[in-house]
Amino acid sequence: MKAAFTLMIFGSLFFGFFMLFYELRLLEHMKELLRQTRWDMEISARQRALDSRRQLLTLQQENTLWAALERELCYSGMKLRYPKLTAEIWMVGSMAVAALLLAVLTAVYGIPAGLMGTAAWIMGEFLLLQYLRALNLRAVNEHMMKLLDFLGNYSITAGEVTSVFLQVSRYMEEPIKGVLEACYYEAQITGDTSLALLSMAEKIEHPQFRELARNMEVSIRYCADFTMLVNSSRRSLREYLRISQERKGMLREGLINMALLLMLSLAVLAAVGFLVQKPAVWLLASTLPGRAGLAVLAVIGVLFAGQMRRIHD
């Protein structure tokens, strides 16, 4: 009996130490896998950055999922706030949160709730990026003339253009401030002012800012004074702002007209529902004309949102 008890104790200790060492090895394998994954992600991000810089010299743009996501992060200002953020890190984090939401909501409320929660998370990310892009676009639109006024106060030459950017950046707001400073430091480190200007043009979505940066890149190879370029950009910006305000006014009028028509349609629908003794919601959701009307309204809304999105293009 005593021997069996002693054997059981030694067996339990052996099994305990075996599981402890096995778990430690498993943790080491997991750490090694995480390190390798992180290394592969960093290599992929660096290689994509190098390819993007080579394409800048030929004015080409890569049309892949990773490049599109990288542009979204740049245009939304996330890359300025978090310089180490890459498309791979954003995708992995998004997928991890989506998987966690799917698992928790499915376990608590069922599969439909899990799918809806995951879809809501993905849609929320998309809307957040679009909202941040709109904020940055509006900020650049408001401070672009201020930037040109500051540049007009300097007698800029090709050799000192990035140095002027550093001096001007202290008076600017984000995101212009960040990209001007990044352009200066990139030009100082690499010694390639042309590539720094082209890279700066791709970090901001505003068409007038991109045109200014690209025109400067062309001008440093053919002239020494940017005064005429700045004056021309100022006139172009005024014309752009005038056209943009006209388009905003037209879209505002269209939105008001759509709201009036929608209110009249709801009033007519309520009157019809009163006559047939059916609620208006039932008429919209359960009848063929109601569903067709909702589909038409959805198409009109998507087209109108597209026009609102392209107002700065």
C-alpha positions in Angstrom: 0.0 0.0 0.0 2.8 2.4 0.9 4.7 1.5 -2.3 1.6 2.2 -4.4 1.1 5.5 -2.6 4.8 6.5 -3.2 4.5 5.5 -6.8 1.4 7.6 -7.2 3.2 10.6 -5.7 6.2 10.2 -8.0 3.9 9.7 -10.9 2.0 12.8 -10.2 5.2 14.8 -9.7 6.6 13.5 -13.0 3.4 14.3 -14.8 3.3 17.8 -13.3 6.9 18.6 -14.2 6.3 17.1 -17.7 3.3 19.3 -18.3 5.2 22.3 -16.9 8.1 21.9 -19.3 5.8 21.1 -22.2 3.9 24.3 -21.5 7.1 26.3 -21.4 8.2 24.8 -24.7 4.7 25.6 -26.1 5.0 29.2 -25.0 8.5 29.4 -26.5 7.1 28.1 -29.8 4.3 30.6 -29.7 6.8 33.4 -28.9 9.0 32.3 -31.8 6.0 32.2 -34.1 5.0 35.7 -33.1 8.5 37.0 -33.6 8.7 35.4 -37.0 5.3 36.8 -38.0 6.3 40.3 -36.8 9.6 40.0 -38.7 7.7 39.0 -41.9 5.3 41.9 -41.5 8.1 44.4 -41.1 9.9 43.0 -44.2 6.7 43.2 -46.2 6.1 46.8 -45.0 9.7 47.9 -45.9 9.5 46.2 -49.3 6.2 47.9 -50.1 7.6 51.2 -49.0 10.6 50.7 -51.3 8.4 49.7 -54.2 6.2 52.8 -53.6 9.2 55.1 -53.6 10.4 53.6 -56.9 6.9 54.1 -58.4 6.9 57.7 -57.2 9.8 58.4 -59.6 7.8 57.2 -62.5 4.5 58.8 -61.3 2.9 55.4 -61.0 0.5 54.2 -58.3 0.2 50.6 -57.1 -3.4 49.3 -57.1 -3.4 46.6 -54.5 -5.3 46.0 -51.3 -2.2 46.8 -49.1 -1.4 50.0 -51.1 -5.0 51.1 -50.9 -5.1 50.5 -47.1 -1.7 52.3 -46.8 -3.2 55.4 -48.6 -6.3 55.3 -46.4 -4.0 55.4 -43.3 -2.0 58.3 -44.8 -5.0 60.3 -45.9 -6.8 59.8 -42.6 -3.8 61.1 -40.6 -3.2 57.8 -38.8 0.3 57.5 -40.2 1.1 61.0 -38.9 -0.2 60.2 -35.4 1.4 56.7 -35.3 4.4 56.6 -37.6 5.0 52.8 -36.9 1.5 51.9 -38.0 1.4 49.9 -41.2 -1.3 48.3 -43.3 -0.3 44.8 -41.9 -0.6 45.9 -38.3 -3.9 47.6 -39.0 -5.3 44.5 -40.8 -4.1 42.1 -38.1 -5.5 44.2 -35.3 -8.8 44.6 -37.1 -9.1 40.9 -37.8 -8.2 40.1 -34.1 -10.9 42.4 -32.8 -13.4 41.1 -35.3 -12.7 37.5 -34.4 -13.0 38.3 -30.7 -16.4 40.0 -31.3 -17.6 37.1 -33.4 -16.6 34.5 -30.7 -18.1 36.5 -27.8 -21.3 37.6 -29.5 -21.9 34.1 -31.0 -21.4 32.4 -27.6 -23.7 34.9 -25.8 -26.4 35.8 -28.4 -26.0 33.4 -31.3 -24.5 33.3 -34.8 -26.7 36.0 -36.3 -25.7 38.5 -33.6 -22.0 37.6 -34.0 -22.1 38.2 -37.7 -24.0 41.4 -37.3 -21.5 42.6 -34.6 -18.5 41.8 -36.8 -20.1 43.5 -39.8 -20.8 46.6 -37.6 -17.1 46.6 -36.5 -15.8 46.5 -40.0 -18.3 49.2 -41.1 -17.3 51.3 -38.1 -13.7 51.2 -39.1 -14.5 52.2 -42.6 -16.6 55.1 -41.5 -14.0 56.2 -39.0 -11.3 56.4 -41.7 -13.7 58.2 -44.0 -14.5 60.7 -41.3 -10.8 61.3 -40.5 -10.1 61.8 -44.2 -12.9 64.4 -44.5 -11.5 66.2 -41.5 -8.0 66.3 -42.9 -9.3 67.4 -46.3 -11.2 70.2 -44.7 -8.2 71.3 -42.7 -5.9 71.4 -45.7 -8.6 73.3 -47.6 -8.8 75.9 -44.9 -5.0 76.3 -44.4 -3.8 75.9 -48.0 -4.0 79.6 -48.8 -2.1 80.4 -45.5 0.7 78.0 -46.7 1.0 79.8 -50.0 1.0 83.2 -48.3 3.9 82.1 -46.1 5.8 80.6 -49.1 5.2 83.8 -51.0 7.1 85.7 -48.2 10.3 83.7 -48.9 12.5 84.0 -52.0 12.6 80.2 -52.4 15.3 78.6 -54.5 15.8 74.9 -55.3 18.6 74.5 -52.7 16.6 75.8 -49.7 13.0 74.7 -50.5 12.8 72.0 -47.7 14.5 74.4 -45.2 11.7 76.9 -45.9 9.2 74.1 -45.3 10.7 73.5 -41.8 10.4 77.3 -41.0 6.9 77.5 -42.4 5.7 74.3 -40.6 5.8 75.9 -37.1 3.0 78.2 -38.2 0.8 75.6 -39.8 -1.7 73.1 -38.5 -1.9 69.3 -39.0 -1.8 67.5 -41.3 0.2 70.1 -43.3 2.6 70.7 -40.5 3.6 67.0 -40.2 4.2 66.5 -43.9 6.3 69.6 -44.3 8.5 68.5 -41.4 8.7 65.0 -42.8 9.7 66.4 -46.2 12.5 68.4 -44.7 13.9 65.5 -42.7 13.6 63.1 -45.6 15.5 65.5 -47.9 18.2 66.0 -45.3 18.7 62.2 -44.7 18.5 61.0 -48.3 19.8 64.1 -50.1 17.1 63.6 -52.7 14.8 66.7 -52.7 12.8 65.6 -55.7 11.8 62.3 -54.1 11.0 64.0 -50.8 8.6 66.4 -52.6 7.0 63.5 -54.5 6.6 61.5 -51.3 5.0 64.6 -49.6 2.5 64.9 -52.4 1.3 61.4 -51.8 0.7 61.9 -48.1 -2.2 64.4 -48.4 -5.3 63.9 -50.5 -6.0 67.5 -51.4 -5.5 68.0 -55.2 -4.1 71.5 -54.9 -1.5 70.5 -52.3 -0.5 67.6 -54.5 -0.2 69.8 -57.5 1.9 72.3 -55.7 4.3 69.6 -54.4 4.7 68.0 -57.9 5.1 71.4 -59.6 7.9 72.2 -57.1 9.6 68.9 -57.9 9.5 69.8 -61.6 10.6 73.4 -61.0 13.7 72.5 -59.0 15.2 70.9 -62.1 14.5 73.8 -64.5 14.5 77.1 -62.5 15.9 78.6 -59.3 13.0 80.8 -58.2 9.6 79.6 -57.0 7.9 83.0 -56.9 6.0 82.6 -60.1 5.0 79.0 -59.1 3.6 80.2 -55.8 1.7 83.1 -57.4 0.2 80.7 -60.0 -0.7 78.2 -57.3 -2.4 81.0 -55.3 -4.6 81.9 -58.4 -5.4 78.2 -59.0 -6.4 77.7 -55.4 -8.7 80.7 -55.5 -10.4 79.3 -58.6 -10.6 75.9 -57.0 -12.2 77.2 -53.9 -14.7 79.2 -56.0 -15.7 76.1 -57.9 -15.8 74.0 -54.8 -18.2 76.5 -53.1 -20.4 76.5 -56.2 -20.6 72.7 -56.1 -21.3 72.7 -52.4 -24.1 75.2 -53.0 -25.6 73.0 -55.7 -25.4 69.9 -53.5 -26.9 71.8 -50.6 -29.9 72.8 -52.7 -30.2 69.3 -54.0 -30.2 68.0 -50.4 -33.0 70.5 -49.4 -35.1 69.5 -52.4 -34.6 65.8 -51.6 -35.7 66.4 -48.0 -38.8 68.2 -49.2 -39.7 65.5 -51.6 -39.2 62.9 -49.0 -41.4 64.7 -46.5 -44.2 65.0 -49.2 -43.8 61.3 -50.0 -44.1 60.4 -46.4 -47.3 62.5 -46.1 -48.8 60.9 -49.2 -47.8 57.5 -47.8 -49.5 58.2 -44.5 -52.6 59.3 -46.3 -52.7 56.1 -48.3 -52.1 54.1 -45.2 -55.0 55.8 -43.5 -57.3 55.0 -46.4 -56.4 51.3 -46.6 -56.2 51.0 -42.8 -52.5 49.9 -42.9 -49.5 51.5 -41.3 -47.0 53.3 -43.5 -44.2 51.0 -42.4 -46.1 48.0 -43.6 -46.8 49.6 -47.0 -43.1 50.2 -47.4 -41.8 46.8 -46.2 -44.5 44.4 -47.3 -45.6 45.6 -50.7 -43.9 45.5 -54.1 -44.3 49.3 -54.8 -43.0 50.1 -51.3 -39.9 47.9 -51.7 -39.3 49.3 -55.2 -39.5 52.9 -53.7 -37.1 52.0 -50.9 -34.6 50.6 -53.5 -34.9 53.7 -55.6 -34.3 55.9 -52.5 -31.3 53.8 -51.6 -29.8 54.2 -55.1 -30.4 57.9 -55.0 -28.8 58.2 -51.6 -25.7 56.2 -52.7 -25.3 58.4 -55.8 -25.7 61.6 -53.7 -23.2 60.4 -51.2 -20.8 59.7 -54.1 -21.2 63.3 -55.3 -20.5 64.6 -51.8 -17.4 62.4 -51.6 -16.1 63.7 -54.9 -16.6 67.3 -54.2 -12.9 67.9 -53.6 -11.7 65.8 -56.5 
